[in-house]
Amino acid sequence: MTAPRVLAVRNSPTSGIGRLLSWLEEEGLSVTETDGADAPDSPEGYDAVILLGGGFLPDDDIHHPWLPRERRLARRAVQDETPLLGICLGGQLLAAAHAGTVKGDFGTPERGSCSVTLLPDAADDRLLRGLHASFPVIQNHRDQITDLPEGAVHLAGSEACPVQAFRLGAQAWGLQFHPEAGADRLARWDEAALTEEGLDLQPLRAEAERAEPDAARAARKLIANFAAVVREHAATEPMVLDGHNDLPWAYRVHRDSSVADFTGPAPAFHTDLPRLRAGRVGAQFWVAYVDCKDPAPVRSTLQQIDLVHRLIAAHPDDLRLAWNATDVRQTMRQGRIASLLGVEGGHSIGDDLAVLRSFARLGVRYMTLTHTSNTPWADSATDTALNDGLSDRGREIVREMQRLGILVDLSHVSAATMHDALDVAEAPVIFSHSSCAAVNPHPRNVPDDVLARTAAGGGVLMLTFVPSFVSAEHWAWSRLPEAERDEADRPVVTVGQVADHVEHAREVAGIAHIGLGGDYDGTPVLPPQLADVAGYPALFDELRARHWAPAELRALASGNILRVLADTDDAFEANRHRAD
């Protein structure tokens, strides 16, 4: 298995990772160091995050303009339960990002070797287990946390600084002391500055060297504990949030909208509960699709939205309606499948913004602008151009969608529509089920320039398994006249070809901007290894064989689309109860 990946964020040139680098590598972890100015605002692609120290406060955004992004990184790591270790400033930043209080020049500064004492709640803490009740550490701070965030667990303190360690959420820790620093670090300290504080560097160095064996043992044990948490996290099989499943349409057409027998087996469909469990699907966008020629598209869409609500009500132990990213995370932790709603095709709103707003109140979180035919206001990828992209009405609809927190889905639209929508968009957009045009130039696939723009705006391409989108050979076969298409000659599409699209998208957009949208029950044929919703692990196995790291698999499976959902949650929650 590829080594778990740790991101270490340096906030000051003099506050690097120190001896933690070799210790983490000894524990089998791969460490990437980056300066705060270059750090991402989300942990996708990493199995753990370490936020290092610096001689300033965690909200000093004017002098250190990367800090808002680093606070977002801390919040998202906690939300995603990505292991996080904040050291000194990094621990203060973790607290500040969650409404804790950090005061500058507060209390008595701690310099050199100091003693830290564990509190009762540290007894079963995974980071501090096995450490002595009191142990020496290196300190170098004059600022401290005075109020912990709500829900934080206070783990350790000292006489001069009551908050020396705390835990937030499942596996995020903040430390005031410096496990990365040995006694030799004091040789680099500013002797003149210490003299101004009334301190003599030489006795400080002597005391640190005397305590070094015990301090190093404690720090090494702490890092071994953190590494064990990271390895356990990395070994967890990824849970999928799939972007596109047409089971509501299939039930409406083939079962007269009955939601019976979802618990399976249901071989006539790609989807049932046992196979969702086997595929480790933890969340699903259920899609309301109606034919572009449907004479009553609004009614037909509402019937499918109602079907999803009835399906959830019929299986409360297994399904839960998710309105936002928080709901998704909570539901997945409960072992249920978070159920989100999408609408496939702008024709479903009947060119009426009141319908769009009503869909939001029913839980719809994305809408595909077109299907296989144009709408009056947006061009499809598979129809003759009408507007050369979006019309003015189309731009108005995109703006209203983003005001409502409904994700703009650009699958099915023409390249011109893609660009026009990206020109208008002020929030991330998605492709709920598309592939890469550079790998297979099908008109439904996404050109590289659009993919790059989507990533620049924070969006996600959710790669699909539809054979003609994946394979140029299958697409060529599908275009033969029906009389010439011999089923025996149908090209077999492999999971490796799907992985080729995934890897190309990663190369162009980056690991933080890809996801999965299988299009199950919306296409008659699929790659044999991905024949139904139980197939996702086969794709992950293929990517592991290509040396994908565990964190990359989690980002692909659900992390990235969850981030995009969270980025639009505030707008959605603010508007779904409004009457206008």
C-alpha positions in Angstrom: 0.0 0.0 0.0 1.2 3.5 -0.7 2.4 5.2 2.5 -0.2 7.4 4.2 0.4 11.1 3.4 0.9 13.8 6.0 0.8 17.5 5.1 3.0 19.7 7.4 2.3 23.4 7.2 5.1 25.8 8.1 4.0 29.2 9.4 7.5 30.5 10.0 10.9 29.7 8.5 12.3 29.2 12.1 9.4 26.9 13.1 9.8 23.9 10.9 8.9 20.2 11.4 12.2 19.4 13.0 12.7 15.9 14.3 9.1 14.9 13.5 10.1 14.3 9.9 12.4 11.4 10.6 10.0 10.0 13.3 7.0 10.1 11.0 9.0 8.4 8.3 10.1 5.8 10.7 6.4 5.2 11.4 5.8 4.5 7.7 4.3 7.9 6.8 5.1 10.1 3.8 5.5 13.8 4.8 4.9 16.8 2.5 6.1 20.2 3.9 4.7 23.4 2.6 4.7 27.0 3.6 1.5 28.5 5.0 1.3 30.8 2.0 1.1 27.8 -0.3 -1.0 25.5 1.9 -4.4 24.3 0.6 -7.6 25.2 2.4 -8.8 21.6 2.5 -7.1 18.3 3.4 -8.1 16.3 0.3 -5.3 14.2 -0.9 -3.7 13.8 2.6 -4.3 11.4 5.4 -3.3 13.8 8.1 -2.4 17.5 8.7 0.2 19.0 11.0 0.0 22.8 11.6 3.3 24.1 12.9 4.2 27.1 15.0 5.0 30.8 14.4 5.5 33.9 16.5 2.2 35.6 15.8 -1.5 35.2 16.7 -3.8 33.0 14.7 -6.0 35.9 13.5 -3.1 38.2 12.4 -4.5 38.1 8.8 -3.1 41.5 7.8 0.5 40.5 8.2 0.0 36.8 7.4 -2.7 36.7 4.7 -2.8 32.9 4.4 -4.2 32.5 7.9 -7.9 32.5 6.8 -7.2 29.7 4.4 -5.3 27.8 7.1 -8.3 28.2 9.5 -10.5 26.7 6.8 -8.1 23.8 6.4 -8.4 23.2 10.2 -12.2 23.4 10.1 -12.4 21.0 7.1 -10.0 18.5 8.7 -12.2 18.4 11.8 -15.4 18.1 9.7 -13.9 15.3 7.6 -12.3 13.6 10.7 -8.9 13.9 9.0 -6.3 13.5 11.8 -4.8 16.9 12.7 -2.0 17.9 15.0 -1.7 21.6 15.8 1.6 22.7 17.5 1.9 26.0 19.3 0.4 28.5 16.8 -1.1 25.5 15.0 -2.9 24.5 18.2 -4.1 28.1 18.7 -5.2 28.3 15.1 -7.3 25.1 15.6 -8.9 26.6 18.6 -9.5 30.0 16.9 -11.0 28.3 13.8 -13.7 26.9 16.1 -14.6 30.0 18.1 -12.0 29.4 20.9 -10.2 32.4 22.4 -6.4 33.1 22.1 -4.9 36.1 23.9 -1.6 37.6 23.0 1.0 38.5 25.7 -1.1 36.7 28.2 0.2 35.3 31.5 3.8 34.3 32.1 5.8 33.4 29.0 7.2 29.9 28.9 10.7 29.5 27.6 12.9 26.4 27.4 12.2 23.1 29.3 8.9 23.1 31.2 6.7 20.4 32.7 3.3 19.5 31.4 0.7 17.6 33.5 -2.0 15.3 32.0 -5.6 15.8 33.1 -8.1 13.0 33.8 -9.6 13.1 30.3 -6.2 12.2 28.9 -6.3 8.7 30.4 -8.0 7.2 27.3 -6.9 9.7 24.7 -5.3 8.1 21.7 -2.6 10.8 21.3 -1.4 11.0 24.9 -1.9 7.4 26.0 1.2 5.8 27.5 2.8 9.1 28.5 3.8 9.8 32.2 1.4 11.9 34.3 3.9 14.7 34.0 6.7 15.0 31.4 9.2 17.7 30.2 8.6 19.6 27.0 10.2 22.5 25.1 8.2 25.7 25.3 8.6 29.1 23.5 5.4 31.2 23.8 3.9 34.3 25.3 0.4 33.8 23.8 -2.1 31.2 25.0 -5.5 29.8 24.6 -7.8 31.1 27.3 -11.1 29.6 26.2 -11.5 26.3 24.4 -14.0 25.8 21.6 -17.3 24.3 22.5 -17.1 20.5 22.8 -13.3 20.5 23.1 -11.7 18.0 25.6 -9.1 19.6 27.9 -6.2 17.1 28.1 -3.2 18.7 29.7 -1.9 21.9 31.3 0.9 23.6 33.3 1.0 26.1 36.1 1.8 29.0 33.7 -0.4 27.9 30.9 -3.6 25.9 31.8 -4.3 24.8 28.2 -1.3 22.7 27.0 -3.3 20.1 25.1 -6.9 19.6 23.9 -8.8 17.4 21.5 -11.5 18.6 19.2 -13.8 16.2 17.4 -12.7 12.6 16.9 -9.1 13.1 16.0 -7.9 16.7 16.0 -5.4 17.8 18.7 -3.9 21.1 19.7 -0.7 21.4 21.7 0.9 24.5 23.1 4.3 22.8 23.5 6.8 21.7 20.9 7.3 18.0 20.4 9.2 18.8 17.2 11.9 20.7 19.0 14.8 19.1 20.9 17.2 20.9 23.3 19.4 21.8 20.4 16.7 24.1 19.1 17.6 26.6 21.8 20.9 27.3 20.1 19.0 29.2 17.4 17.0 31.4 19.9 17.5 35.2 20.0 19.7 35.7 23.1 19.2 39.5 23.0 15.4 39.1 23.0 15.6 36.7 26.0 17.8 39.2 27.8 15.1 41.9 27.4 12.7 39.5 29.1 15.1 39.0 32.0 16.2 35.5 30.9 19.6 34.0 30.4 19.9 31.7 27.5 22.7 29.6 28.8 20.9 28.2 31.9 17.9 27.6 29.7 20.0 25.5 27.4 21.6 23.6 30.2 18.2 22.7 31.7 16.8 21.7 28.3 19.8 19.4 27.7 19.4 17.8 31.2 15.7 17.1 30.5 16.2 16.1 26.9 16.2 12.2 27.3 12.8 12.3 29.1 11.4 15.0 26.8 12.5 13.1 23.6 10.9 9.9 24.9 7.6 11.7 25.6 7.6 13.4 22.2 8.5 10.2 20.4 5.7 8.3 22.1 3.2 11.1 21.2 4.2 11.0 17.6 4.0 7.2 17.5 0.5 7.5 18.8 -0.4 10.1 16.2 1.1 7.9 13.5 -1.0 5.0 14.7 -4.1 7.2 14.3 -3.1 8.2 10.8 -2.4 4.6 9.7 -5.8 3.5 11.1 -7.5 6.4 9.3 -5.7 5.6 6.0 -6.6 1.9 6.2 -10.3 2.6 6.4 -12.0 1.7 3.1 -13.4 4.9 1.4 -17.1 5.6 1.5 -18.7 6.7 -1.7 -20.9 9.8 -2.3 -22.0 9.0 -5.8 -23.2 12.0 -8.0 -25.8 10.4 -10.2 -28.2 7.4 -9.9 -31.4 7.2 -12.0 -33.2 4.6 -9.8 -36.2 7.0 -9.3 -36.7 7.1 -13.1 -36.3 3.3 -13.3 -38.8 2.7 -10.6 -41.3 5.1 -12.2 -41.0 3.5 -15.6 -40.7 -0.2 -14.6 -42.5 -0.3 -11.2 -45.2 2.2 -11.6 -43.4 4.3 -8.9 -43.5 1.5 -6.3 -40.7 1.6 -3.7 -41.2 -2.0 -2.6 -38.4 -4.5 -2.7 -35.6 -2.0 -2.4 -34.0 -4.4 0.1 -33.4 -6.7 -2.8 -32.2 -8.6 -4.5 -33.4 -6.7 -7.6 -31.5 -8.1 -10.6 -33.6 -6.0 -13.1 -31.9 -2.9 -11.7 -28.3 -1.8 -10.9 -29.3 -0.6 -7.5 -30.6 -2.2 -4.3 -29.8 -1.9 -0.6 -27.5 -5.0 -0.3 -25.4 -3.9 -3.3 -25.2 -0.3 -2.1 -23.8 -1.7 1.2 -21.4 -4.0 -0.7 -20.2 -1.0 -2.8 -19.6 1.1 0.4 -22.0 3.8 -0.8 -22.5 6.1 2.1 -24.3 8.8 0.2 -26.2 9.0 -3.0 -27.6 11.7 -5.2 -30.9 10.3 -6.4 -31.9 11.9 -9.7 -35.3 13.0 -11.0 -35.1 12.6 -14.7 -37.9 13.1 -17.2 -37.7 12.9 -21.0 -37.1 16.1 -22.8 -40.4 15.6 -24.7 -42.5 14.9 -21.6 -45.6 17.1 -22.0 -45.7 17.7 -18.2 -42.1 17.8 -17.0 -42.7 19.6 -13.7 -45.3 17.1 -12.7 -43.2 14.2 -13.7 -40.2 15.6 -11.8 -42.3 16.1 -8.7 -43.5 12.5 -8.9 -39.9 11.3 -8.8 -38.9 13.6 -6.0 -41.9 12.2 -4.1 -40.7 8.7 -4.9 -37.4 9.4 -3.3 -39.1 10.8 -0.2 -41.3 7.7 0.0 -38.3 5.5 -0.5 -36.5 7.1 2.5 -39.6 7.0 4.6 -40.0 3.2 3.9 -36.4 2.5 5.0 -35.7 4.8 8.0 -33.0 2.5 9.4 -31.0 2.5 6.2 -31.7 5.9 4.4 -32.0 9.5 5.6 -32.7 12.6 3.6 -29.7 14.9 3.6 -30.1 18.6 3.2 -26.5 19.6 3.6 -22.9 18.3 4.1 -23.4 18.1 7.8 -26.4 15.8 7.3 -24.3 13.7 5.0 -21.4 13.3 7.5 -23.8 12.6 10.4 -25.8 10.0 8.4 -22.7 8.2 7.2 -21.4 8.0 10.8 -24.7 6.4 11.8 -24.3 3.7 9.2 -27.2 4.9 7.1 -27.1 6.1 3.5 -27.4 9.9 3.1 -29.9 10.6 0.3 -29.6 13.8 -1.7 -31.7 15.0 -4.6 -30.7 16.1 -8.0 -32.8 17.1 -11.0 -31.5 16.1 -14.5 -32.5 18.7 -17.1 -33.5 22.4 -16.9 -36.7 21.5 -18.8 -37.9 20.1 -15.5 -38.6 23.6 -14.1 -40.8 24.6 -17.0 -38.8 27.9 -17.4 -40.3 29.0 -14.0 -38.1 30.2 -11.2 -40.9 29.6 -8.7 -40.6 25.9 -9.6 -36.8 26.1 -9.0 -37.3 27.6 -5.6 -39.9 25.0 -4.8 -37.5 22.2 -5.7 -35.0 23.7 -3.3 -37.6 23.5 -0.5 -38.0 19.8 -1.3 -34.3 19.2 -0.9 -32.9 19.5 -4.5 -29.2 20.3 -4.3 -28.3 20.3 -8.0 -29.9 20.7 -11.4 -28.4 19.7 -14.7 -28.9 22.6 -17.1 -30.0 20.5 -20.0 -30.4 16.8 -21.0 -30.0 15.5 -24.5 -32.0 18.4 -26.0 -31.6 22.1 -25.7 -33.7 24.1 -23.3 -34.9 27.5 -24.6 -32.1 29.1 -22.5 -29.2 26.6 -22.7 -27.6 24.5 -25.4 -27.1 20.7 -25.0 -24.0 18.8 -26.0 -26.1 16.6 -28.2 -28.4 19.1 -30.0 -28.0 21.8 -32.6 -26.9 25.0 -31.0 -29.7 27.4 -30.3 -28.1 30.1 -28.1 -24.4 29.4 -28.7 -24.3 28.6 -25.0 -26.5 30.4 -22.4 -29.1 33.0 -23.2 -29.7 35.9 -20.9 -32.5 33.9 -19.4 -30.0 31.1 -18.9 -27.6 33.4 -17.0 -30.5 34.5 -14.8 -31.3 30.9 -14.0 -27.7 30.1 -13.1 -27.5 33.1 -10.8 -30.7 32.1 -9.1 -29.5 28.5 -8.7 -26.4 29.8 -7.0 -28.4 32.2 -4.8 -30.5 29.2 -3.7 -27.5 27.0 -3.0 -28.5 24.6 -5.8 -25.4 23.3 -7.5 -25.1 24.0 -11.2 -24.5 20.7 -13.0 -22.8 21.0 -16.4 -23.1 17.4 -17.5 -25.0 17.2 -20.8 -24.4 20.8 -21.8 -22.3 22.0 -24.8 -18.8 23.4 -24.3 -20.1 26.9 -25.0 -22.7 26.5 -22.3 -20.0 25.2 -20.0 -17.9 28.3 -20.5 -20.9 30.7 -20.2 -22.0 29.1 -17.0 -18.4 29.3 -15.6 -18.3 33.0 -16.6 -21.4 33.6 -14.5 -20.7 31.3 -11.6 -19.6 32.7 -8.3 -19.7 29.4 -6.5 -18.3 25.9 -7.5 -20.0 24.0 -10.2 -20.1 20.3 -10.8 -20.3 17.7 -13.6 -22.5 15.0 -12.0 -21.7 12.2 -14.5 -19.2 13.0 -17.3 -15.8 11.9 -18.5 -12.7 13.4 -20.1 -12.8 14.6 -23.8 -9.0 14.3 -24.0 -9.3 10.5 -23.4 -12.5 10.0 -25.5 -13.8 13.0 -27.6 -17.5 12.2 -27.0 -19.5 15.4 -27.1 -20.8 14.6 -23.6 -17.3 14.7 -22.1 -15.4 17.6 -20.6 -12.6 19.4 -22.5 -9.4 20.1 -20.6 -9.8 23.9 -20.7 -13.2 23.6 -19.1 -11.9 21.1 -16.6 -9.1 23.5 -15.6 -11.6 26.3 -15.2 -13.9 24.1 -13.1 -11.0 23.3 -10.7 -10.0 27.0 -10.5 -13.5 27.8 -9.3 -13.4 25.0 -6.7 -15.7 22.6 -8.6 -15.7 18.9 -9.2 -15.9 16.6 -12.2 -17.7 13.4 -11.1 -16.4 10.7 -13.5 -18.9 8.3 -15.0 -18.9 4.7 -16.1 -21.1 5.0 -19.2 -19.3 2.8 -21.8 -19.6 5.2 -24.8 -18.3 8.1 -22.7 -15.4 6.0 -21.5 -14.3 4.2 -24.6 -13.9 5.6 -28.1 -14.3 2.1 -29.5 -17.6 1.6 -27.8 -18.7 5.0 -28.9 -17.8 4.1 -32.5 -19.8 0.8 -32.2 -22.8 2.6 -30.8 -22.9 5.0 -33.8 -23.2 2.1 -36.3 -26.6 1.7 -38.0 -28.8 -0.5 -35.9 -28.8 -3.2 -38.6 -25.0 -3.3 -38.4 -24.6 -3.4 -34.7 -24.0 -7.0 -33.6 -24.2 -7.4 -29.8 -21.5 -10.0 -30.0 -19.2 -7.3 -31.4 -19.9 -4.8 -28.7 -16.5 -3.6 -27.3 -16.0 -4.6 -23.7 -15.1 -1.5 -21.5 -12.9 -2.2 -18.6 -12.4 -0.7 -15.1 -8.9 0.2 -16.3 -10.4 2.5 -19.0 -12.5 4.2 -16.4 -9.4 4.6 -14.3 -7.6 6.2 -17.3 -10.3 9.0 -17.2 -9.9 9.4 -13.4 -6.2 9.7 -13.7 -6.4 12.2 -16.6 -8.8 14.3 -14.6 -6.5 14.2 -11.6 -3.6 15.4 -13.8 -5.5 18.3 -15.3 -7.8 19.4 -12.4 -5.9 18.1 -9.3 -6.9 15.6 -6.7 -9.3 18.0 -5.0 -11.6 18.4 -8.0 -12.7 14.9 -9.0 -15.4 12.5 -7.9 -17.6 9.7 -9.1 -21.0 9.7 -10.8 -21.7 6.1 -12.0 -25.1 6.8 -13.8 -26.4 3.5 -12.5 -29.9 2.6 -13.7 -29.6 5.4 -16.3 -27.6 3.4 -18.8 -28.4 -0.2 -20.0 -24.8 -1.4 -20.2 -21.8 -0.9 -17.9 -18.2 -2.2 -17.7 -18.4 -5.8 -16.3 -16.4 -5.0 -13.2 -18.6 -2.0 -12.5 -21.9 -3.7 -13.5 -23.9 -2.4 -10.5 -23.5 -0.3 -7.4 -21.4 -3.0 -5.7 -18.6 -2.3 -8.1 -16.9 0.8 -6.7 -14.3 -1.2 -4.7 -13.1 -2.7 -8.0 -12.2 0.8 -9.2 -10.5 1.6 -6.0 -8.5 -1.6 -6.3 -7.4 -0.6 -9.8 -6.3 2.8 -8.6 -4.4 1.3 -5.7 -2.6 -0.8 -8.2 -1.6 2.5 -9.8 -0.2 3.7 -6.5 -3.0 5.9 -5.4 -2.7 6.9 -1.8 -5.6 6.2 0.7 -6.2 10.0 1.0 -6.6 10.3 -2.7 -9.1 7.6 -2.8 -11.2 9.2 -0.1 -11.0 12.5 -1.9 -12.3 10.9 -5.1 -14.9 8.8 -3.3 -16.6 11.6 -1.3 -14.3 14.2 0.2 -14.3 16.6 -2.8 -18.0 16.7 -3.5 -18.7 17.0 0.2 -16.5 20.1 0.2 -18.4 21.6 -2.7 -21.7 20.8 -1.0 -20.5 22.5 2.2 -19.3 25.5 0.2 -22.9 26.1 -0.9 -24.7 25.0 2.3 -25.1 28.4 3.8 -26.9 29.7 0.7 -29.1 26.7 0.5 -30.1 26.8 4.2 -30.7 30.6 4.1 -33.1 30.3 1.2 -34.9 27.0 1.3 -37.4 28.2 4.0 -38.0 31.6 2.3 -41.2 32.4 0.5 -39.6 34.5 -2.3 
